[in-house]
Structures are given as C-alpha cells and as structure tokens.
Amino acid sequence: MNIGIDLDGTITDAPEFFRALTSKWDGKVYIITYRDNKEIAENDVKKFGVKFDEVILVNSFKEKADVIREKNIKFFFDDMDEVITHIPEDVMVFKVRNGGNFCSDSGKWLYSKNTGKLI
C-alpha cells in the first residue's frame, strides 16, 4: 500500500516520526507538497532522512487529492483541513497537529467555517 505525506507543517513538524515510518514502509512513499522548486523540496526531505519514492509538487489543494487518486495512495498525512476535505473517502487521513491548526492555550482546533462544523 502507498502512503502520501505533506512536507511543510507535517514532515517539518515531526521528522523523527516520518523517518521511522518510511524506513519500515514496504509500499511506495509519495511526498506531496505545495511548493515551486522540486530540487529544494527533495533536498529538504533528504535532510530530514525521510525515505521516499517521489516528490510531487502541486498547485492547489484539490490537486493533492488528484495525485492521491492517481498514485493509489491509501494513507495520507497532512496538517491542513483545506486539503483533507478533498481527499477521497477510501483514504485514511492522519491530521498532524501544529501551531497553525491548534491553539495550545485554549486546547481547541483552529478551523474556518468552510472546513469545520460545530457539533
């Protein structure tokens, strides 16, 4: 089975975890990131020691979902709700908590009216 991992806010916030995960993963590992320089992105992933098969640059949140479908990714890690809302239902999504999506002072998730629903 293939996994997809976001770079900024995900690998950058938990490099030890992703290094350990990808070193043991038998399937393909795709790094899917919203960047504009593939060489720099690949070098950043290598700097963290994360194993990967391919770094894929995208230009939109929806494009990440398109790549996930094309590459038959079944597990996906990201920190942004805006991305997660586009991911197909058959993909297990893991949301990475960081300062951009969680307020430690209040203990509450940060989201917009477009990505969250108060229950």
N, CA, C and O atoms as a GROMACS GRO file, in nm:
protein
  476
    1MET      N    1   0.084  -0.119   0.000
    1MET     CA    2   0.000   0.000   0.000
    1MET      C    3   0.088   0.125   0.000
    1MET      O    4   0.196   0.127   0.058
    2ASN      N    5   0.038   0.226  -0.066
    2ASN     CA    6   0.113   0.351  -0.080
    2ASN      C    7   0.067   0.455   0.022
    2ASN      O    8  -0.050   0.461   0.058
    3ILE      N    9   0.163   0.537   0.066
    3ILE     CA   10   0.130   0.648   0.155
    3ILE      C   11   0.172   0.780   0.091
    3ILE      O   12   0.265   0.785   0.011
    4GLY      N   13   0.100   0.884   0.128
    4GLY     CA   14   0.133   1.019   0.086
    4GLY      C   15   0.156   1.104   0.209
    4GLY      O   16   0.085   1.092   0.309
    5ILE      N   17   0.256   1.191   0.201
    5ILE     CA   18   0.290   1.276   0.314
    5ILE      C   19   0.316   1.418   0.265
    5ILE      O   20   0.389   1.439   0.168
    6ASP      N   21   0.255   1.513   0.332
    6ASP     CA   22   0.282   1.654   0.307
    6ASP      C   23   0.418   1.688   0.366
    6ASP      O   24   0.464   1.621   0.459
    7LEU      N   25   0.481   1.791   0.315
    7LEU     CA   26   0.613   1.830   0.364
    7LEU      C   27   0.604   1.938   0.473
    7LEU      O   28   0.638   1.913   0.588
    8ASP      N   29   0.558   2.058   0.437
    8ASP     CA   30   0.558   2.170   0.531
    8ASP      C   31   0.443   2.157   0.630
    8ASP      O   32   0.327   2.139   0.592
    9GLY      N   33   0.476   2.166   0.758
    9GLY     CA   34   0.376   2.152   0.863
    9GLY      C   35   0.348   2.007   0.897
    9GLY      O   36   0.271   1.980   0.989
   10THR      N   37   0.409   1.915   0.826
   10THR     CA   38   0.388   1.773   0.851
   10THR      C   39   0.524   1.708   0.875
   10THR      O   40   0.561   1.684   0.990
   11ILE      N   41   0.598   1.679   0.769
   11ILE     CA   42   0.734   1.624   0.789
   11ILE      C   43   0.818   1.723   0.869
   11ILE      O   44   0.893   1.683   0.958
   12THR      N   45   0.806   1.851   0.837
   12THR     CA   46   0.889   1.950   0.906
   12THR      C   47   0.858   1.957   1.056
   12THR      O   48   0.944   1.998   1.134
   13ASP      N   49   0.737   1.918   1.096
   13ASP     CA   50   0.699   1.926   1.237
   13ASP      C   51   0.720   1.794   1.312
   13ASP      O   52   0.717   1.792   1.435
   14ALA      N   53   0.741   1.685   1.241
   14ALA     CA   54   0.760   1.555   1.307
   14ALA      C   55   0.857   1.468   1.226
   14ALA      O   56   0.823   1.356   1.190
   15PRO      N   57   0.977   1.519   1.198
   15PRO     CA   58   1.069   1.444   1.111
   15PRO      C   59   1.109   1.307   1.167
   15PRO      O   60   1.128   1.212   1.091
   16GLU      N   61   1.123   1.296   1.299
   16GLU     CA   62   1.163   1.168   1.358
   16GLU      C   63   1.057   1.061   1.331
   16GLU      O   64   1.089   0.947   1.297
   17PHE      N   65   0.930   1.099   1.346
   17PHE     CA   66   0.821   1.005   1.320
   17PHE      C   67   0.821   0.959   1.175
   17PHE      O   68   0.814   0.839   1.148
   18PHE      N   69   0.830   1.054   1.082
   18PHE     CA   70   0.823   1.018   0.940
   18PHE      C   71   0.949   0.945   0.894
   18PHE      O   72   0.941   0.862   0.804
   19ARG      N   73   1.061   0.974   0.952
   19ARG     CA   74   1.183   0.899   0.922
   19ARG      C   75   1.164   0.753   0.964
   19ARG      O   76   1.197   0.662   0.887
   20ALA      N   77   1.113   0.730   1.084
   20ALA     CA   78   1.090   0.593   1.133
   20ALA      C   79   0.984   0.521   1.050
   20ALA      O   80   1.001   0.406   1.011
   21LEU      N   81   0.873   0.591   1.023
   21LEU     CA   82   0.765   0.530   0.945
   21LEU      C   83   0.811   0.488   0.806
   21LEU      O   84   0.788   0.374   0.764
   22THR      N   85   0.876   0.579   0.735
   22THR     CA   86   0.914   0.550   0.597
   22THR      C   87   1.028   0.449   0.588
   22THR      O   88   1.041   0.381   0.486
   23SER      N   89   1.110   0.439   0.691
   23SER     CA   90   1.220   0.341   0.686
   23SER      C   91   1.167   0.199   0.693
   23SER      O   92   1.235   0.106   0.650
   24LYS      N   93   1.047   0.180   0.747
   24LYS     CA   94   0.986   0.047   0.761
   24LYS      C   95   0.876   0.020   0.659
   24LYS      O   96   0.828  -0.093   0.649
   25TRP      N   97   0.835   0.122   0.584
   25TRP     CA   98   0.719   0.108   0.494
   25TRP      C   99   0.756   0.026   0.372
   25TRP      O  100   0.857   0.053   0.306
   26ASP      N  101   0.674  -0.076   0.341
   26ASP     CA  102   0.700  -0.164   0.226
   26ASP      C  103   0.647  -0.109   0.095
   26ASP      O  104   0.698  -0.142  -0.012
   27GLY      N  105   0.545  -0.026   0.102
   27GLY     CA  106   0.487   0.030  -0.019
   27GLY      C  107   0.561   0.155  -0.063
   27GLY      O  108   0.667   0.189  -0.010
   28LYS      N  109   0.504   0.222  -0.160
   28LYS     CA  110   0.566   0.346  -0.210
   28LYS      C  111   0.531   0.462  -0.119
   28LYS      O  112   0.425   0.466  -0.057
   29VAL      N  113   0.625   0.557  -0.112
   29VAL     CA  114   0.609   0.677  -0.030
   29VAL      C  115   0.615   0.797  -0.123
   29VAL      O  116   0.716   0.820  -0.191
   30TYR      N  117   0.506   0.874  -0.126
   30TYR     CA  118   0.498   0.994  -0.208
   30TYR      C  119   0.493   1.117  -0.117
   30TYR      O  120   0.411   1.124  -0.026
   31ILE      N  121   0.580   1.210  -0.143
   31ILE     CA  122   0.576   1.338  -0.074
   31ILE      C  123   0.501   1.433  -0.165
   31ILE      O  124   0.544   1.459  -0.278
   32ILE      N  125   0.389   1.486  -0.118
   32ILE     CA  126   0.304   1.572  -0.199
   32ILE      C  127   0.301   1.709  -0.134
   32ILE      O  128   0.249   1.725  -0.023
   33THR      N  129   0.357   1.807  -0.202
   33THR     CA  130   0.375   1.937  -0.139
   33THR      C  131   0.339   2.052  -0.232
   33THR      O  132   0.351   2.043  -0.354
   34TYR      N  133   0.295   2.160  -0.170
   34TYR     CA  134   0.261   2.283  -0.241
   34TYR      C  135   0.385   2.372  -0.240
   34TYR      O  136   0.398   2.464  -0.158
   35ARG      N  137   0.475   2.343  -0.330
   35ARG     CA  138   0.599   2.421  -0.345
   35ARG      C  139   0.623   2.444  -0.493
   35ARG      O  140   0.553   2.390  -0.579
   36ASP      N  141   0.724   2.528  -0.523
   36ASP     CA  142   0.752   2.556  -0.664
   36ASP      C  143   0.891   2.518  -0.708
   36ASP      O  144   0.930   2.547  -0.821
   37ASN      N  145   0.969   2.452  -0.620
   37ASN     CA  146   1.104   2.410  -0.657
   37ASN      C  147   1.126   2.266  -0.611
   37ASN      O  148   1.144   2.239  -0.492
   38LYS      N  149   1.124   2.173  -0.707
   38LYS     CA  150   1.133   2.032  -0.675
   38LYS      C  151   1.268   1.996  -0.613
   38LYS      O  152   1.274   1.916  -0.519
   39GLU      N  153   1.375   2.052  -0.665
   39GLU     CA  154   1.509   2.020  -0.612
   39GLU      C  155   1.522   2.059  -0.465
   39GLU      O  156   1.574   1.982  -0.384
   40ILE      N  157   1.474   2.176  -0.430
   40ILE     CA  158   1.480   2.220  -0.290
   40ILE      C  159   1.390   2.131  -0.204
   40ILE      O  160   1.429   2.093  -0.093
   41ALA      N  161   1.271   2.098  -0.252
   41ALA     CA  162   1.181   2.010  -0.177
   41ALA      C  163   1.245   1.874  -0.153
   41ALA      O  164   1.242   1.824  -0.041
   42GLU      N  165   1.303   1.814  -0.257
   42GLU     CA  166   1.370   1.684  -0.242
   42GLU      C  167   1.486   1.693  -0.143
   42GLU      O  168   1.503   1.604  -0.059
   43ASN      N  169   1.564   1.798  -0.152
   43ASN     CA  170   1.676   1.816  -0.059
   43ASN      C  171   1.627   1.832   0.085
   43ASN      O  172   1.690   1.781   0.178
   44ASP      N  173   1.516   1.902   0.104
   44ASP     CA  174   1.461   1.917   0.238
   44ASP      C  175   1.416   1.782   0.295
   44ASP      O  176   1.441   1.752   0.412
   45VAL      N  177   1.349   1.701   0.213
   45VAL     CA  178   1.305   1.569   0.259
   45VAL      C  179   1.427   1.483   0.293
   45VAL      O  180   1.428   1.415   0.396
   46LYS      N  181   1.527   1.485   0.208
   46LYS     CA  182   1.650   1.408   0.234
   46LYS      C  183   1.718   1.455   0.362
   46LYS      O  184   1.770   1.374   0.438
   47LYS      N  185   1.719   1.586   0.384
   47LYS     CA  186   1.781   1.643   0.505
   47LYS      C  187   1.717   1.585   0.631
   47LYS      O  188   1.785   1.566   0.732
   48PHE      N  189   1.588   1.559   0.626
   48PHE     CA  190   1.517   1.501   0.740
   48PHE      C  191   1.534   1.350   0.749
   48PHE      O  192   1.492   1.288   0.848
   49GLY      N  193   1.594   1.289   0.648
   49GLY     CA  194   1.617   1.144   0.650
   49GLY      C  195   1.493   1.063   0.619
   49GLY      O  196   1.485   0.945   0.654
   50VAL      N  197   1.395   1.124   0.554
   50VAL     CA  198   1.270   1.055   0.520
   50VAL      C  199   1.287   0.986   0.386
   50VAL      O  200   1.325   1.048   0.287
   51LYS      N  201   1.259   0.856   0.384
   51LYS     CA  202   1.266   0.777   0.261
   51LYS      C  203   1.146   0.811   0.172
   51LYS      O  204   1.034   0.828   0.221
   52PHE      N  205   1.170   0.822   0.042
   52PHE     CA  206   1.059   0.849  -0.049
   52PHE      C  207   1.089   0.791  -0.186
   52PHE      O  208   1.204   0.769  -0.223
   53ASP      N  209   0.980   0.767  -0.262
   53ASP     CA  210   0.992   0.723  -0.399
   53ASP      C  211   0.983   0.839  -0.495
   53ASP      O  212   1.046   0.840  -0.601
   54GLU      N  213   0.901   0.940  -0.458
   54GLU     CA  214   0.884   1.054  -0.547
   54GLU      C  215   0.834   1.175  -0.468
   54GLU      O  216   0.751   1.163  -0.378
   55VAL      N  217   0.887   1.291  -0.504
   55VAL     CA  218   0.834   1.418  -0.453
   55VAL      C  219   0.750   1.477  -0.565
   55VAL      O  220   0.796   1.491  -0.678
   56ILE      N  221   0.627   1.511  -0.532
   56ILE     CA  222   0.534   1.564  -0.632
   56ILE      C  223   0.491   1.705  -0.588
   56ILE      O  224   0.441   1.724  -0.477
   57LEU      N  225   0.510   1.801  -0.677
   57LEU     CA  226   0.468   1.938  -0.649
   57LEU      C  227   0.328   1.960  -0.706
   57LEU      O  228   0.297   1.917  -0.816
   58VAL      N  229   0.245   2.029  -0.627
   58VAL     CA  230   0.109   2.060  -0.671
   58VAL      C  231   0.086   2.210  -0.661
   58VAL      O  232   0.161   2.282  -0.595
   59ASN      N  233  -0.020   2.256  -0.727
   59ASN     CA  234  -0.054   2.399  -0.728
   59ASN      C  235  -0.186   2.431  -0.659
   59ASN      O  236  -0.226   2.547  -0.653
   60SER      N  237  -0.253   2.328  -0.605
   60SER     CA  238  -0.381   2.353  -0.538
   60SER      C  239  -0.410   2.240  -0.440
   60SER      O  240  -0.351   2.132  -0.447
   61PHE      N  241  -0.503   2.268  -0.349
   61PHE     CA  242  -0.544   2.166  -0.253
   61PHE      C  243  -0.607   2.048  -0.325
   61PHE      O  244  -0.579   1.932  -0.294
   62LYS      N  245  -0.694   2.077  -0.423
   62LYS     CA  246  -0.761   1.971  -0.498
   62LYS      C  247  -0.661   1.886  -0.575
   62LYS      O  248  -0.681   1.765  -0.591
   63GLU      N  249  -0.554   1.946  -0.621
   63GLU     CA  250  -0.454   1.871  -0.696
   63GLU      C  251  -0.388   1.764  -0.610
   63GLU      O  252  -0.349   1.659  -0.661
   64LYS      N  253  -0.375   1.788  -0.480
   64LYS     CA  254  -0.323   1.684  -0.391
   64LYS      C  255  -0.415   1.562  -0.395
   64LYS      O  256  -0.368   1.449  -0.402
   65ALA      N  257  -0.545   1.586  -0.391
   65ALA     CA  258  -0.642   1.476  -0.397
   65ALA      C  259  -0.633   1.402  -0.530
   65ALA      O  260  -0.645   1.280  -0.534
   66ASP      N  261  -0.611   1.475  -0.638
   66ASP     CA  262  -0.597   1.412  -0.769
   66ASP      C  263  -0.475   1.319  -0.772
   66ASP      O  264  -0.481   1.208  -0.825
   67VAL      N  265  -0.364   1.365  -0.714
   67VAL     CA  266  -0.242   1.282  -0.707
   67VAL      C  267  -0.268   1.158  -0.622
   67VAL      O  268  -0.223   1.049  -0.656
   68ILE      N  269  -0.339   1.175  -0.512
   68ILE     CA  270  -0.370   1.062  -0.424
   68ILE      C  271  -0.447   0.955  -0.500
   68ILE      O  272  -0.420   0.836  -0.485
   69ARG      N  273  -0.542   0.998  -0.580
   69ARG     CA  274  -0.618   0.901  -0.662
   69ARG      C  275  -0.527   0.835  -0.766
   69ARG      O  276  -0.528   0.712  -0.781
   70GLU      N  277  -0.449   0.915  -0.837
   70GLU     CA  278  -0.363   0.864  -0.945
   70GLU      C  279  -0.259   0.764  -0.893
   70GLU      O  280  -0.229   0.666  -0.961
   71LYS      N  281  -0.204   0.788  -0.776
   71LYS     CA  282  -0.097   0.705  -0.721
   71LYS      C  283  -0.149   0.594  -0.630
   71LYS      O  284  -0.071   0.521  -0.569
   72ASN      N  285  -0.281   0.582  -0.621
   72ASN     CA  286  -0.345   0.478  -0.539
   72ASN      C  287  -0.294   0.483  -0.394
   72ASN      O  288  -0.260   0.381  -0.335
   73ILE      N  289  -0.290   0.603  -0.340
   73ILE     CA  290  -0.247   0.624  -0.201
   73ILE      C  291  -0.364   0.591  -0.109
   73ILE      O  292  -0.476   0.637  -0.131
   74LYS      N  293  -0.337   0.511  -0.006
   74LYS     CA  294  -0.442   0.468   0.087
   74LYS      C  295  -0.430   0.532   0.225
   74LYS      O  296  -0.524   0.525   0.304
   75PHE      N  297  -0.314   0.594   0.254
   75PHE     CA  298  -0.292   0.663   0.382
   75PHE      C  299  -0.227   0.796   0.351
   75PHE      O  300  -0.130   0.803   0.275
   76PHE      N  301  -0.280   0.904   0.409
   76PHE     CA  302  -0.230   1.036   0.378
   76PHE      C  303  -0.216   1.120   0.505
   76PHE      O  304  -0.306   1.123   0.588
   77PHE      N  305  -0.102   1.188   0.518
   77PHE     CA  306  -0.072   1.273   0.632
   77PHE      C  307  -0.064   1.419   0.585
   77PHE      O  308   0.007   1.450   0.490
   78ASP      N  309  -0.138   1.507   0.652
   78ASP     CA  310  -0.134   1.650   0.620
   78ASP      C  311  -0.177   1.727   0.743
   78ASP      O  312  -0.235   1.671   0.837
   79ASP      N  313  -0.149   1.856   0.743
   79ASP     CA  314  -0.186   1.940   0.857
   79ASP      C  315  -0.299   2.038   0.825
   79ASP      O  316  -0.345   2.109   0.914
   80MET      N  317  -0.342   2.043   0.701
   80MET     CA  318  -0.440   2.145   0.661
   80MET      C  319  -0.576   2.086   0.628
   80MET      O  320  -0.589   2.000   0.541
   81ASP      N  321  -0.678   2.134   0.700
   81ASP     CA  322  -0.814   2.089   0.674
   81ASP      C  323  -0.857   2.116   0.530
   81ASP      O  324  -0.932   2.038   0.471
   82GLU      N  325  -0.810   2.227   0.474
   82GLU     CA  326  -0.848   2.263   0.338
   82GLU      C  327  -0.807   2.156   0.237
   82GLU      O  328  -0.873   2.138   0.135
   83VAL      N  329  -0.699   2.085   0.267
   83VAL     CA  330  -0.655   1.975   0.181
   83VAL      C  331  -0.738   1.851   0.210
   83VAL      O  332  -0.786   1.784   0.119
   84ILE      N  333  -0.754   1.821   0.336
   84ILE     CA  334  -0.820   1.698   0.379
   84ILE      C  335  -0.962   1.689   0.326
   84ILE      O  336  -1.010   1.579   0.298
   85THR      N  337  -1.031   1.802   0.312
   85THR     CA  338  -1.170   1.798   0.265
   85THR      C  339  -1.184   1.746   0.123
   85THR      O  340  -1.293   1.705   0.083
   86HIS      N  341  -1.076   1.746   0.046
   86HIS     CA  342  -1.080   1.698  -0.093
   86HIS      C  343  -1.041   1.550  -0.107
   86HIS      O  344  -1.058   1.493  -0.215
   87ILE      N  345  -0.990   1.490  -0.003
   87ILE     CA  346  -0.936   1.354  -0.010
   87ILE      C  347  -1.049   1.253  -0.022
   87ILE      O  348  -1.149   1.264   0.048
   88PRO      N  349  -1.035   1.153  -0.112
   88PRO     CA  350  -1.139   1.052  -0.127
   88PRO      C  351  -1.168   0.978   0.004
   88PRO      O  352  -1.078   0.960   0.086
   89GLU      N  353  -1.293   0.936   0.023
   89GLU     CA  354  -1.336   0.872   0.148
   89GLU      C  355  -1.264   0.741   0.176
   89GLU      O  356  -1.253   0.702   0.292
   90ASP      N  357  -1.216   0.672   0.074
   90ASP     CA  358  -1.150   0.543   0.097
   90ASP      C  359  -1.004   0.557   0.141
   90ASP      O  360  -0.934   0.457   0.158
   91VAL      N  361  -0.959   0.680   0.160
   91VAL     CA  362  -0.822   0.707   0.204
   91VAL      C  363  -0.825   0.740   0.354
   91VAL      O  364  -0.902   0.827   0.397
   92MET      N  365  -0.743   0.672   0.432
   92MET     CA  366  -0.730   0.703   0.574
   92MET      C  367  -0.645   0.829   0.588
   92MET      O  368  -0.532   0.833   0.541
   93VAL      N  369  -0.701   0.932   0.652
   93VAL     CA  370  -0.634   1.061   0.666
   93VAL      C  371  -0.584   1.077   0.809
   93VAL      O  372  -0.657   1.050   0.905
   94PHE      N  373  -0.459   1.121   0.822
   94PHE     CA  374  -0.399   1.150   0.951
   94PHE      C  375  -0.367   1.298   0.955
   94PHE      O  376  -0.285   1.347   0.877
   95LYS      N  377  -0.431   1.370   1.046
   95LYS     CA  378  -0.410   1.514   1.058
   95LYS      C  379  -0.298   1.540   1.159
   95LYS      O  380  -0.304   1.495   1.273
   96VAL      N  381  -0.197   1.614   1.116
   96VAL     CA  382  -0.084   1.648   1.202
   96VAL      C  383  -0.115   1.778   1.274
   96VAL      O  384  -0.144   1.880   1.211
   97ARG      N  385  -0.110   1.774   1.406
   97ARG     CA  386  -0.138   1.893   1.486
   97ARG      C  387  -0.013   1.980   1.494
   97ARG      O  388   0.097   1.931   1.518
   98ASN      N  389  -0.032   2.110   1.474
   98ASN     CA  390   0.078   2.206   1.487
   98ASN      C  391   0.021   2.342   1.525
   98ASN      O  392  -0.100   2.357   1.539
   99GLY      N  393   0.107   2.440   1.541
   99GLY     CA  394   0.064   2.573   1.581
   99GLY      C  395  -0.025   2.642   1.482
   99GLY      O  396  -0.092   2.740   1.518
  100GLY      N  397  -0.030   2.596   1.359
  100GLY     CA  398  -0.116   2.657   1.258
  100GLY      C  399  -0.258   2.606   1.259
  100GLY      O  400  -0.346   2.666   1.197
  101ASN      N  401  -0.282   2.494   1.328
  101ASN     CA  402  -0.418   2.438   1.328
  101ASN      C  403  -0.471   2.406   1.467
  101ASN      O  404  -0.582   2.356   1.481
  102PHE      N  405  -0.390   2.433   1.570
  102PHE     CA  406  -0.432   2.402   1.707
  102PHE      C  407  -0.382   2.510   1.802
  102PHE      O  408  -0.266   2.551   1.795
  103CYS      N  409  -0.469   2.557   1.891
  103CYS     CA  410  -0.431   2.658   1.991
  103CYS      C  411  -0.404   2.587   2.123
  103CYS      O  412  -0.496   2.540   2.190
  104SER      N  413  -0.278   2.581   2.161
  104SER     CA  414  -0.241   2.513   2.286
  104SER      C  415  -0.300   2.584   2.408
  104SER      O  416  -0.336   2.519   2.505
  105ASP      N  417  -0.310   2.715   2.403
  105ASP     CA  418  -0.362   2.790   2.518
  105ASP      C  419  -0.508   2.754   2.549
  105ASP      O  420  -0.545   2.736   2.665
  106SER      N  421  -0.589   2.743   2.444
  106SER     CA  422  -0.731   2.712   2.465
  106SER      C  423  -0.760   2.563   2.454
  106SER      O  424  -0.866   2.517   2.496
  107GLY      N  425  -0.664   2.487   2.396
  107GLY     CA  426  -0.687   2.344   2.376
  107GLY      C  427  -0.790   2.316   2.268
  107GLY      O  428  -0.859   2.214   2.273
  108LYS      N  429  -0.799   2.406   2.170
  108LYS     CA  430  -0.900   2.390   2.065
  108LYS      C  431  -0.837   2.393   1.927
  108LYS      O  432  -0.736   2.460   1.903
  109TRP      N  433  -0.900   2.317   1.836
  109TRP     CA  434  -0.859   2.317   1.696
  109TRP      C  435  -0.898   2.448   1.632
  109TRP      O  436  -1.000   2.508   1.667
  110LEU      N  437  -0.818   2.493   1.538
  110LEU     CA  438  -0.846   2.612   1.460
  110LEU      C  439  -0.898   2.569   1.323
  110LEU      O  440  -0.834   2.490   1.254
  111TYR      N  441  -1.010   2.621   1.286
  111TYR     CA  442  -1.066   2.587   1.155
  111TYR      C  443  -1.151   2.703   1.105
  111TYR      O  444  -1.185   2.794   1.181
  112SER      N  445  -1.185   2.698   0.978
  112SER     CA  446  -1.269   2.802   0.919
  112SER      C  447  -1.411   2.749   0.904
  112SER      O  448  -1.436   2.630   0.921
  113LYS      N  449  -1.502   2.838   0.873
  113LYS     CA  450  -1.641   2.794   0.851
  113LYS      C  451  -1.652   2.701   0.731
  113LYS      O  452  -1.749   2.626   0.718
  114ASN      N  453  -1.552   2.704   0.643
  114ASN     CA  454  -1.552   2.617   0.525
  114ASN      C  455  -1.503   2.476   0.558
  114ASN      O  456  -1.532   2.382   0.484
  115THR      N  457  -1.429   2.460   0.666
  115THR     CA  458  -1.368   2.329   0.695
  115THR      C  459  -1.417   2.265   0.823
  115THR      O  460  -1.384   2.150   0.851
  116GLY      N  461  -1.496   2.336   0.901
  116GLY     CA  462  -1.542   2.280   1.028
  116GLY      C  463  -1.690   2.301   1.051
  116GLY      O  464  -1.753   2.389   0.992
  117LYS      N  465  -1.744   2.217   1.137
  117LYS     CA  466  -1.885   2.227   1.173
  117LYS      C  467  -1.894   2.208   1.324
  117LYS      O  468  -1.849   2.106   1.377
  118LEU      N  469  -1.950   2.304   1.392
  118LEU     CA  470  -1.965   2.295   1.536
  118LEU      C  471  -2.076   2.196   1.566
  118LEU      O  472  -2.187   2.207   1.513
  119ILE      N  473  -2.047   2.100   1.653
  119ILE     CA  474  -2.149   2.000   1.687
  119ILE      C  475  -2.189   2.010   1.832
  119ILE      O  476  -2.274   1.934   1.879
   0.00000   0.00000   0.00000
